[in-house]
Amino acid sequence: MTADAFLLYGTHAVEAEPVRLRAGALSADFVNGNLRTIRHGGIEVLRAIAYIVRDRDWGTYEPALTDL
């Protein structure tokens, strides 16, 4: 069964591929400037660290990140 992104998330926007960051036993996925699925020894300890800015209609801004 293929899930329709619009039905699941309310938008046709596609999320960027995560970049896996590792430092010893810690790992995290870097997606659109946010850290997600922070793990220690393969066990998720924190879901996300994000800086969220909303517009007047409660949309979320996605800044363009360069030179990382």
Backbone atoms as SQL, in Angstrom:
CREATE TABLE atoms (id INTEGER PRIMARY KEY, chain TEXT, resi INTEGER, resn TEXT, atom TEXT, x REAL, y REAL, z REAL);
INSERT INTO atoms VALUES
  (1, 'A', 1, 'MET', 'N', 0.844, -1.180, 0.000),
  (2, 'A', 1, 'MET', 'CA', 0.000, 0.000, 0.000),
  (3, 'A', 1, 'MET', 'C', 0.890, 1.243, 0.000),
  (4, 'A', 2, 'THR', 'N', 0.667, 2.142, -0.927),
  (5, 'A', 2, 'THR', 'CA', 1.413, 3.387, -1.011),
  (6, 'A', 2, 'THR', 'C', 0.616, 4.483, -0.320),
  (7, 'A', 3, 'ALA', 'N', 1.256, 5.164, 0.629),
  (8, 'A', 3, 'ALA', 'CA', 0.583, 6.232, 1.364),
  (9, 'A', 3, 'ALA', 'C', 0.671, 7.533, 0.575),
  (10, 'A', 4, 'ASP', 'N', -0.431, 8.257, 0.491),
  (11, 'A', 4, 'ASP', 'CA', -0.474, 9.556, -0.167),
  (12, 'A', 4, 'ASP', 'C', 0.024, 10.600, 0.826),
  (13, 'A', 5, 'ALA', 'N', 1.117, 11.310, 0.480),
  (14, 'A', 5, 'ALA', 'CA', 1.706, 12.298, 1.381),
  (15, 'A', 5, 'ALA', 'C', 0.700, 13.379, 1.761),
  (16, 'A', 6, 'PHE', 'N', -0.157, 13.775, 0.829),
  (17, 'A', 6, 'PHE', 'CA', -1.137, 14.818, 1.133),
  (18, 'A', 6, 'PHE', 'C', -2.116, 14.349, 2.201),
  (19, 'A', 7, 'LEU', 'N', -2.562, 13.110, 2.108),
  (20, 'A', 7, 'LEU', 'CA', -3.489, 12.587, 3.117),
  (21, 'A', 7, 'LEU', 'C', -2.816, 12.449, 4.480),
  (22, 'A', 8, 'LEU', 'N', -1.530, 12.122, 4.488),
  (23, 'A', 8, 'LEU', 'CA', -0.816, 11.953, 5.752),
  (24, 'A', 8, 'LEU', 'C', -0.423, 13.280, 6.396),
  (25, 'A', 9, 'TYR', 'N', 0.074, 14.232, 5.581),
  (26, 'A', 9, 'TYR', 'CA', 0.663, 15.456, 6.121),
  (27, 'A', 9, 'TYR', 'C', -0.056, 16.740, 5.740),
  (28, 'A', 10, 'GLY', 'N', -1.013, 16.686, 4.818),
  (29, 'A', 10, 'GLY', 'CA', -1.740, 17.879, 4.411),
  (30, 'A', 10, 'GLY', 'C', -0.994, 18.740, 3.417),
  (31, 'A', 11, 'THR', 'N', 0.074, 18.217, 2.820),
  (32, 'A', 11, 'THR', 'CA', 0.856, 18.958, 1.842),
  (33, 'A', 11, 'THR', 'C', 1.504, 17.984, 0.869),
  (34, 'A', 12, 'HIS', 'N', 1.834, 18.488, -0.316),
  (35, 'A', 12, 'HIS', 'CA', 2.536, 17.663, -1.298),
  (36, 'A', 12, 'HIS', 'C', 4.047, 17.875, -1.210),
  (37, 'A', 13, 'ALA', 'N', 4.497, 18.746, -0.298),
  (38, 'A', 13, 'ALA', 'CA', 5.927, 19.013, -0.141),
  (39, 'A', 13, 'ALA', 'C', 6.651, 17.741, 0.303),
  (40, 'A', 14, 'VAL', 'N', 7.815, 17.518, -0.272),
  (41, 'A', 14, 'VAL', 'CA', 8.616, 16.345, 0.055),
  (42, 'A', 14, 'VAL', 'C', 9.726, 16.760, 1.011),
  (43, 'A', 15, 'GLU', 'N', 9.904, 16.001, 2.077),
  (44, 'A', 15, 'GLU', 'CA', 10.936, 16.311, 3.061),
  (45, 'A', 15, 'GLU', 'C', 12.312, 15.926, 2.516),
  (46, 'A', 16, 'ALA', 'N', 13.308, 16.735, 2.848),
  (47, 'A', 16, 'ALA', 'CA', 14.677, 16.484, 2.390),
  (48, 'A', 16, 'ALA', 'C', 15.234, 15.210, 3.023),
  (49, 'A', 17, 'GLU', 'N', 16.183, 14.596, 2.326),
  (50, 'A', 17, 'GLU', 'CA', 16.851, 13.408, 2.857),
  (51, 'A', 17, 'GLU', 'C', 17.712, 13.809, 4.061),
  (52, 'A', 18, 'PRO', 'N', 17.665, 13.045, 5.141),
  (53, 'A', 18, 'PRO', 'CA', 18.470, 13.380, 6.316),
  (54, 'A', 18, 'PRO', 'C', 19.948, 13.074, 6.102),
  (55, 'A', 19, 'VAL', 'N', 20.797, 13.822, 6.809),
  (56, 'A', 19, 'VAL', 'CA', 22.234, 13.562, 6.846),
  (57, 'A', 19, 'VAL', 'C', 22.518, 12.976, 8.224),
  (58, 'A', 20, 'ARG', 'N', 23.073, 11.772, 8.277),
  (59, 'A', 20, 'ARG', 'CA', 23.351, 11.119, 9.558),
  (60, 'A', 20, 'ARG', 'C', 24.648, 11.682, 10.135),
  (61, 'A', 21, 'LEU', 'N', 24.574, 12.197, 11.360),
  (62, 'A', 21, 'LEU', 'CA', 25.732, 12.716, 12.076),
  (63, 'A', 21, 'LEU', 'C', 26.078, 11.735, 13.188),
  (64, 'A', 22, 'ARG', 'N', 27.376, 11.484, 13.394),
  (65, 'A', 22, 'ARG', 'CA', 27.805, 10.556, 14.442),
  (66, 'A', 22, 'ARG', 'C', 28.974, 11.146, 15.216),
  (67, 'A', 23, 'ALA', 'N', 28.966, 10.906, 16.531),
  (68, 'A', 23, 'ALA', 'CA', 30.074, 11.268, 17.412),
  (69, 'A', 23, 'ALA', 'C', 30.100, 10.236, 18.532),
  (70, 'A', 24, 'GLY', 'N', 30.965, 9.242, 18.404),
  (71, 'A', 24, 'GLY', 'CA', 31.009, 8.167, 19.390),
  (72, 'A', 24, 'GLY', 'C', 29.702, 7.400, 19.395),
  (73, 'A', 25, 'ALA', 'N', 29.100, 7.266, 20.581),
  (74, 'A', 25, 'ALA', 'CA', 27.837, 6.530, 20.718),
  (75, 'A', 25, 'ALA', 'C', 26.622, 7.363, 20.322),
  (76, 'A', 26, 'LEU', 'N', 26.817, 8.675, 20.101),
  (77, 'A', 26, 'LEU', 'CA', 25.705, 9.554, 19.729),
  (78, 'A', 26, 'LEU', 'C', 25.528, 9.601, 18.218),
  (79, 'A', 27, 'SER', 'N', 24.279, 9.652, 17.793),
  (80, 'A', 27, 'SER', 'CA', 23.975, 9.871, 16.380),
  (81, 'A', 27, 'SER', 'C', 22.702, 10.692, 16.290),
  (82, 'A', 28, 'ALA', 'N', 22.565, 11.414, 15.190),
  (83, 'A', 28, 'ALA', 'CA', 21.368, 12.226, 14.956),
  (84, 'A', 28, 'ALA', 'C', 21.203, 12.407, 13.459),
  (85, 'A', 29, 'ASP', 'N', 19.979, 12.639, 13.035),
  (86, 'A', 29, 'ASP', 'CA', 19.692, 12.956, 11.642),
  (87, 'A', 29, 'ASP', 'C', 19.524, 14.466, 11.526),
  (88, 'A', 30, 'PHE', 'N', 20.274, 15.079, 10.609),
  (89, 'A', 30, 'PHE', 'CA', 20.202, 16.516, 10.359),
  (90, 'A', 30, 'PHE', 'C', 19.293, 16.730, 9.161),
  (91, 'A', 31, 'VAL', 'N', 18.132, 17.370, 9.389),
  (92, 'A', 31, 'VAL', 'CA', 17.141, 17.582, 8.333),
  (93, 'A', 31, 'VAL', 'C', 16.659, 19.028, 8.388),
  (94, 'A', 32, 'ASN', 'N', 16.861, 19.775, 7.307),
  (95, 'A', 32, 'ASN', 'CA', 16.379, 21.164, 7.208),
  (96, 'A', 32, 'ASN', 'C', 16.783, 22.018, 8.407),
  (97, 'A', 33, 'GLY', 'N', 18.008, 21.853, 8.890),
  (98, 'A', 33, 'GLY', 'CA', 18.496, 22.659, 10.001),
  (99, 'A', 33, 'GLY', 'C', 18.095, 22.157, 11.373),
  (100, 'A', 34, 'ASN', 'N', 17.402, 21.050, 11.443),
  (101, 'A', 34, 'ASN', 'CA', 16.957, 20.483, 12.719),
  (102, 'A', 34, 'ASN', 'C', 17.650, 19.153, 12.975),
  (103, 'A', 35, 'LEU', 'N', 17.844, 18.835, 14.245),
  (104, 'A', 35, 'LEU', 'CA', 18.364, 17.526, 14.621),
  (105, 'A', 35, 'LEU', 'C', 17.189, 16.636, 14.973),
  (106, 'A', 36, 'ARG', 'N', 17.141, 15.457, 14.394),
  (107, 'A', 36, 'ARG', 'CA', 16.045, 14.520, 14.656),
  (108, 'A', 36, 'ARG', 'C', 16.602, 13.162, 15.045),
  (109, 'A', 37, 'THR', 'N', 15.767, 12.399, 15.687),
  (110, 'A', 37, 'THR', 'CA', 16.098, 11.044, 16.155),
  (111, 'A', 37, 'THR', 'C', 17.497, 10.982, 16.753),
  (112, 'A', 38, 'ILE', 'N', 17.680, 11.716, 17.839),
  (113, 'A', 38, 'ILE', 'CA', 18.953, 11.712, 18.543),
  (114, 'A', 38, 'ILE', 'C', 19.040, 10.406, 19.330),
  (115, 'A', 39, 'ARG', 'N', 20.111, 9.643, 19.076),
  (116, 'A', 39, 'ARG', 'CA', 20.251, 8.315, 19.677),
  (117, 'A', 39, 'ARG', 'C', 21.576, 8.190, 20.416),
  (118, 'A', 40, 'HIS', 'N', 21.560, 7.391, 21.455),
  (119, 'A', 40, 'HIS', 'CA', 22.776, 7.018, 22.177),
  (120, 'A', 40, 'HIS', 'C', 22.828, 5.500, 22.204),
  (121, 'A', 41, 'GLY', 'N', 23.860, 4.938, 21.607),
  (122, 'A', 41, 'GLY', 'CA', 23.977, 3.488, 21.535),
  (123, 'A', 41, 'GLY', 'C', 22.841, 2.841, 20.766),
  (124, 'A', 42, 'GLY', 'N', 22.282, 3.559, 19.787),
  (125, 'A', 42, 'GLY', 'CA', 21.203, 3.017, 18.973),
  (126, 'A', 42, 'GLY', 'C', 19.816, 3.173, 19.566),
  (127, 'A', 43, 'ILE', 'N', 19.715, 3.742, 20.774),
  (128, 'A', 43, 'ILE', 'CA', 18.418, 3.937, 21.436),
  (129, 'A', 43, 'ILE', 'C', 18.041, 5.410, 21.356),
  (130, 'A', 44, 'GLU', 'N', 16.856, 5.685, 20.833),
  (131, 'A', 44, 'GLU', 'CA', 16.403, 7.072, 20.718),
  (132, 'A', 44, 'GLU', 'C', 16.200, 7.669, 22.104),
  (133, 'A', 45, 'VAL', 'N', 16.893, 8.786, 22.370),
  (134, 'A', 45, 'VAL', 'CA', 16.782, 9.458, 23.662),
  (135, 'A', 45, 'VAL', 'C', 16.071, 10.799, 23.550),
  (136, 'A', 46, 'LEU', 'N', 16.002, 11.345, 22.342),
  (137, 'A', 46, 'LEU', 'CA', 15.332, 12.625, 22.119),
  (138, 'A', 46, 'LEU', 'C', 14.795, 12.639, 20.697),
  (139, 'A', 47, 'ARG', 'N', 13.546, 13.045, 20.525),
  (140, 'A', 47, 'ARG', 'CA', 12.916, 13.023, 19.200),
  (141, 'A', 47, 'ARG', 'C', 13.471, 14.108, 18.288),
  (142, 'A', 48, 'ALA', 'N', 13.622, 15.348, 18.791),
  (143, 'A', 48, 'ALA', 'CA', 14.089, 16.418, 17.904),
  (144, 'A', 48, 'ALA', 'C', 14.541, 17.633, 18.696),
  (145, 'A', 49, 'ILE', 'N', 15.456, 18.374, 18.083),
  (146, 'A', 49, 'ILE', 'CA', 15.835, 19.707, 18.540),
  (147, 'A', 49, 'ILE', 'C', 15.621, 20.599, 17.327),
  (148, 'A', 50, 'ALA', 'N', 14.701, 21.546, 17.454),
  (149, 'A', 50, 'ALA', 'CA', 14.342, 22.361, 16.297),
  (150, 'A', 50, 'ALA', 'C', 14.105, 23.809, 16.713),
  (151, 'A', 51, 'TYR', 'N', 14.422, 24.710, 15.805),
  (152, 'A', 51, 'TYR', 'CA', 14.119, 26.123, 15.964),
  (153, 'A', 51, 'TYR', 'C', 13.022, 26.424, 14.957),
  (154, 'A', 52, 'ILE', 'N', 11.812, 26.622, 15.462),
  (155, 'A', 52, 'ILE', 'CA', 10.654, 26.764, 14.578),
  (156, 'A', 52, 'ILE', 'C', 10.175, 28.211, 14.562),
  (157, 'A', 53, 'VAL', 'N', 10.010, 28.753, 13.359),
  (158, 'A', 53, 'VAL', 'CA', 9.470, 30.100, 13.173),
  (159, 'A', 53, 'VAL', 'C', 8.201, 29.962, 12.345),
  (160, 'A', 54, 'ARG', 'N', 7.111, 30.524, 12.848),
  (161, 'A', 54, 'ARG', 'CA', 5.815, 30.431, 12.166),
  (162, 'A', 54, 'ARG', 'C', 5.450, 31.762, 11.512),
  (163, 'A', 55, 'ASP', 'N', 4.745, 31.680, 10.381),
  (164, 'A', 55, 'ASP', 'CA', 4.218, 32.894, 9.772),
  (165, 'A', 55, 'ASP', 'C', 2.836, 33.185, 10.365),
  (166, 'A', 56, 'ARG', 'N', 2.183, 34.218, 9.887),
  (167, 'A', 56, 'ARG', 'CA', 0.906, 34.619, 10.490),
  (168, 'A', 56, 'ARG', 'C', -0.196, 33.584, 10.305),
  (169, 'A', 57, 'ASP', 'N', -0.035, 32.682, 9.331),
  (170, 'A', 57, 'ASP', 'CA', -1.021, 31.625, 9.100),
  (171, 'A', 57, 'ASP', 'C', -0.580, 30.289, 9.697),
  (172, 'A', 58, 'TRP', 'N', 0.392, 30.316, 10.574),
  (173, 'A', 58, 'TRP', 'CA', 0.951, 29.143, 11.257),
  (174, 'A', 58, 'TRP', 'C', 1.681, 28.198, 10.316),
  (175, 'A', 59, 'GLY', 'N', 2.109, 28.719, 9.164),
  (176, 'A', 59, 'GLY', 'CA', 2.992, 27.930, 8.305),
  (177, 'A', 59, 'GLY', 'C', 4.396, 27.968, 8.893),
  (178, 'A', 60, 'THR', 'N', 5.207, 26.992, 8.581),
  (179, 'A', 60, 'THR', 'CA', 6.568, 26.923, 9.109),
  (180, 'A', 60, 'THR', 'C', 7.556, 27.360, 8.037),
  (181, 'A', 61, 'TYR', 'N', 8.428, 28.308, 8.380),
  (182, 'A', 61, 'TYR', 'CA', 9.476, 28.737, 7.462),
  (183, 'A', 61, 'TYR', 'C', 10.538, 27.652, 7.367),
  (184, 'A', 62, 'GLU', 'N', 11.090, 27.473, 6.177),
  (185, 'A', 62, 'GLU', 'CA', 12.210, 26.558, 5.983),
  (186, 'A', 62, 'GLU', 'C', 13.353, 27.365, 5.383),
  (187, 'A', 63, 'PRO', 'N', 14.330, 27.757, 6.205),
  (188, 'A', 63, 'PRO', 'CA', 15.433, 28.563, 5.690),
  (189, 'A', 63, 'PRO', 'C', 16.310, 27.753, 4.740),
  (190, 'A', 64, 'ALA', 'N', 16.926, 28.447, 3.804),
  (191, 'A', 64, 'ALA', 'CA', 17.877, 27.801, 2.897),
  (192, 'A', 64, 'ALA', 'C', 19.238, 27.791, 3.576),
  (193, 'A', 65, 'LEU', 'N', 19.767, 26.618, 3.856),
  (194, 'A', 65, 'LEU', 'CA', 21.059, 26.485, 4.521),
  (195, 'A', 65, 'LEU', 'C', 22.130, 26.197, 3.481),
  (196, 'A', 66, 'THR', 'N', 23.242, 26.932, 3.577),
  (197, 'A', 66, 'THR', 'CA', 24.339, 26.738, 2.632),
  (198, 'A', 66, 'THR', 'C', 25.663, 26.693, 3.380),
  (199, 'A', 67, 'ASP', 'N', 26.685, 26.191, 2.717),
  (200, 'A', 67, 'ASP', 'CA', 28.059, 26.143, 3.243),
  (201, 'A', 67, 'ASP', 'C', 28.166, 25.444, 4.589),
  (202, 'A', 68, 'LEU', 'N', 27.514, 24.317, 4.731),
  (203, 'A', 68, 'LEU', 'CA', 27.632, 23.554, 5.976),
  (204, 'A', 68, 'LEU', 'C', 28.693, 22.498, 5.853);
